[in-house]
Amino acid sequence: MYKHMPTAVAGKGLEGVIAASSGICWIDGEAGVLSYRGIDIHDLAENSTFEETTYLLWNGLLPNRLQLREFQSQLARSRELDRRIVDMLRSFPVSATPMEVLRTTVSALSFYDADEKDNSHDANVRKAYNLTAQIAMIVAVYDRLRKGKEIVPPDRSLSHAANFLWMLRGEKPSQTAARTLDIALVLHADHELNASTFAARVIAATLSDIHSAITGAIGALKGPLHGGANENVMRMLLAIEKQGADPVEYVKGMLAAKQKVSGFGHRVYKTEDPRATHLRRMSEQLGKDAGNTRWFDMSRAIELYVNREKRLNANVDFYSASTYATLGIDIDLYTPIFAMSRIAGWAAHVIEQLDDNRLIRPRAEYVGPAYPAPYVPIEQRP
Ligand SMILES: CC(C)(COP(=O)(O)OP(=O)(O)OC[C@H]1O[C@@H](n2cnc3c(N)ncnc32)[C@H](O)[C@@H]1OP(=O)(O)O)[C@@H](O)C(=O)NCCC(=O)NCCS
């Protein structure tokens, strides 16, 4: 037997494995608790802003007034996209989805970042500001370009959420729209070792650069088992409407066909995802304000049914779909908006990883042919 042969085999999908120590986010999946730096997500959703929450994630403490003002203005000053990045955005095929565009463009941002070759803590904090501002801008600018519209220059007097809506639409958002998006950004900002954050930490731990880590994270977020679920929820609601189907019957059919219903289930939460509580409320309120609760009503009927039949709870993606739809946001921007918030958590985790780094390199349980297998010369192979 080998001296260093590992013995422990993790469950499929690393379920239940603690793979890193972190002081950023704490979740109690049984009790439905989520906290950033120890502060409950409900307190943050009710009282905080994306900027303040990002400061908290990056610095470990809530900012005082001056620190918050400085943070807001540095983030606003970082609203710059190199002309060559905009040229690149113009050159993408119309078939490119915003999430693909985001993944590819974030990778290219490193070419134009003054700190590209510096992997120090301070340089990564500076790059985190840039990435946070730029991800939102890329999403808005690409959406304008693909629709043949003029690019809207950033407004540095606006919050992160309000500036995004401004750059997306070219008109100042209502207070309700800006605050709704702001709360959604707070809710999505971090979630411990979710798949994309784990991917980011693995990449950072090789001492690669933060742009590589965030590009990898965006790639992971794109998948329908992760952030991509919010877009699938809306596609399902639209399909139900188009067919004039009863939402419960439609979902019953999906479950009978052994299909997963996007927006339900979670690896960690065994009860209500606390983020869903806020998104459900916002989806309902926005629907009432707009005099059109059809997406909310449909979602609620599906939620009650899936909960009763499968004991599965709605996750963060379920009501974000109807919330964004009621805000008039295109479906394929939902996951990019998730990224535009989660960059706060990704950056916090990359920086935390590098502050006390060790290469992340687990082992695989080998289940292939027994060793030593013979090397059969090619002329003797069947
Ligand atoms: C989130 C998710 C990937 C977690 O995956 P996981 O921890 O590996 O759980 P599993 O996929 O093994 O699911 C466990 C069981 O619940 C079922 N299940 C989980 N989520 C389901 C869903 N959304 N719809 C229907 N059944 C579901 C599985 O089919 C499985 O049933 P089985 O034991 O009879 O085979 C999973 O719940 C899922 O695919 N949800 C839909 C996509 C989604 O909303 N993702 C966003 C997460 S925030």
The ligand as an SDF file (V2000), in Angstrom:
LIG
                    3D

 48 50  0  0  0  0  0  0  0  0999 V2000
  -30.2530   22.6590   -6.8650 C   0  0  0  0  0  0  0  0  0  0  0  0
  -30.0150   21.2150   -7.2350 C   0  0  0  0  0  0  0  0  0  0  0  0
  -28.9940   21.1560   -8.3810 C   0  0  0  0  0  0  0  0  0  0  0  0
  -29.4370   20.4860   -6.0170 C   0  0  0  0  0  0  0  0  0  0  0  0
  -29.0160   19.2650   -6.4410 O   0  0  0  0  0  0  0  0  0  0  0  0
  -28.6350   18.0370   -5.4800 P   0  0  0  0  0  0  0  0  0  0  0  0
  -28.3490   18.4680   -4.1250 O   0  0  0  0  0  0  0  0  0  0  0  0
  -27.5950   17.2700   -6.2130 O   0  0  0  0  0  0  0  0  0  0  0  0
  -29.9860   17.2160   -5.4100 O   0  0  0  0  0  0  0  0  0  0  0  0
  -30.4530   16.1130   -6.4260 P   0  0  0  0  0  0  0  0  0  0  0  0
  -30.4390   16.6360   -7.8260 O   0  0  0  0  0  0  0  0  0  0  0  0
  -29.6500   14.8680   -6.1660 O   0  0  0  0  0  0  0  0  0  0  0  0
  -31.9280   15.9410   -5.9570 O   0  0  0  0  0  0  0  0  0  0  0  0
  -32.3560   15.0950   -4.8910 C   0  0  0  0  0  0  0  0  0  0  0  0
  -33.7200   14.5370   -5.2400 C   0  0  0  0  0  0  0  0  0  0  0  0
  -34.6790   15.6050   -5.3620 O   0  0  0  0  0  0  0  0  0  0  0  0
  -35.1610   15.6800   -6.7010 C   0  0  0  0  0  0  0  0  0  0  0  0
  -35.1310   17.0780   -7.1120 N   0  0  0  0  0  0  0  0  0  0  0  0
  -34.2300   18.0100   -6.7290 C   0  0  0  0  0  0  0  0  0  0  0  0
  -34.5170   19.1750   -7.2970 N   0  0  0  0  0  0  0  0  0  0  0  0
  -35.6040   18.9750   -8.0480 C   0  0  0  0  0  0  0  0  0  0  0  0
  -36.3470   19.8100   -8.8690 C   0  0  0  0  0  0  0  0  0  0  0  0
  -36.0250   21.0820   -9.0260 N   0  0  0  0  0  0  0  0  0  0  0  0
  -37.4200   19.3070   -9.5100 N   0  0  0  0  0  0  0  0  0  0  0  0
  -37.7440   18.0180   -9.3460 C   0  0  0  0  0  0  0  0  0  0  0  0
  -37.0700   17.1610   -8.5770 N   0  0  0  0  0  0  0  0  0  0  0  0
  -36.0000   17.6320   -7.9320 C   0  0  0  0  0  0  0  0  0  0  0  0
  -34.1820   14.8890   -7.5410 C   0  0  0  0  0  0  0  0  0  0  0  0
  -34.7530   14.3900   -8.7070 O   0  0  0  0  0  0  0  0  0  0  0  0
  -33.7470   13.8330   -6.5820 C   0  0  0  0  0  0  0  0  0  0  0  0
  -34.7810   12.8710   -6.5150 O   0  0  0  0  0  0  0  0  0  0  0  0
  -34.4380   11.3020   -6.4240 P   0  0  0  0  0  0  0  0  0  0  0  0
  -33.6820   11.1510   -5.1380 O   0  0  0  0  0  0  0  0  0  0  0  0
  -35.7780   10.6650   -6.4550 O   0  0  0  0  0  0  0  0  0  0  0  0
  -33.5850   11.0040   -7.6240 O   0  0  0  0  0  0  0  0  0  0  0  0
  -31.3400   20.5340   -7.6590 C   0  0  0  0  0  0  0  0  0  0  0  0
  -32.3040   20.6900   -6.6460 O   0  0  0  0  0  0  0  0  0  0  0  0
  -31.8370   21.0530   -8.9740 C   0  0  0  0  0  0  0  0  0  0  0  0
  -31.4260   20.5570  -10.0400 O   0  0  0  0  0  0  0  0  0  0  0  0
  -32.7630   22.0780   -8.9480 N   0  0  0  0  0  0  0  0  0  0  0  0
  -33.2260   22.6870  -10.1890 C   0  0  0  0  0  0  0  0  0  0  0  0
  -32.2180   23.6880  -10.7050 C   0  0  0  0  0  0  0  0  0  0  0  0
  -32.1440   24.9060   -9.8340 C   0  0  0  0  0  0  0  0  0  0  0  0
  -33.1430   25.4990   -9.4670 O   0  0  0  0  0  0  0  0  0  0  0  0
  -30.9220   25.3200   -9.5450 N   0  0  0  0  0  0  0  0  0  0  0  0
  -30.6640   26.5240   -8.7780 C   0  0  0  0  0  0  0  0  0  0  0  0
  -30.1640   26.2170   -7.4070 C   0  0  0  0  0  0  0  0  0  0  0  0
  -30.0770   27.6850   -6.4120 S   0  0  0  0  0  0  0  0  0  0  0  0
  1  2  1  0
  2  3  1  0
  2  4  1  0
  2 36  1  0
  4  5  1  0
  5  6  1  0
  6  7  2  0
  6  8  1  0
  6  9  1  0
  9 10  1  0
 10 11  2  0
 10 12  1  0
 10 13  1  0
 13 14  1  0
 14 15  1  0
 15 16  1  0
 15 30  1  0
 16 17  1  0
 17 18  1  0
 17 28  1  0
 18 19  1  0
 18 27  1  0
 19 20  2  0
 20 21  1  0
 21 22  1  0
 21 27  2  0
 22 23  1  0
 22 24  2  0
 24 25  1  0
 25 26  2  0
 26 27  1  0
 28 29  1  0
 28 30  1  0
 30 31  1  0
 31 32  1  0
 32 33  2  0
 32 34  1  0
 32 35  1  0
 36 37  1  0
 36 38  1  0
 38 39  2  0
 38 40  1  0
 40 41  1  0
 41 42  1  0
 42 43  1  0
 43 44  2  0
 43 45  1  0
 45 46  1  0
 46 47  1  0
 47 48  1  0
M  END
$$$$
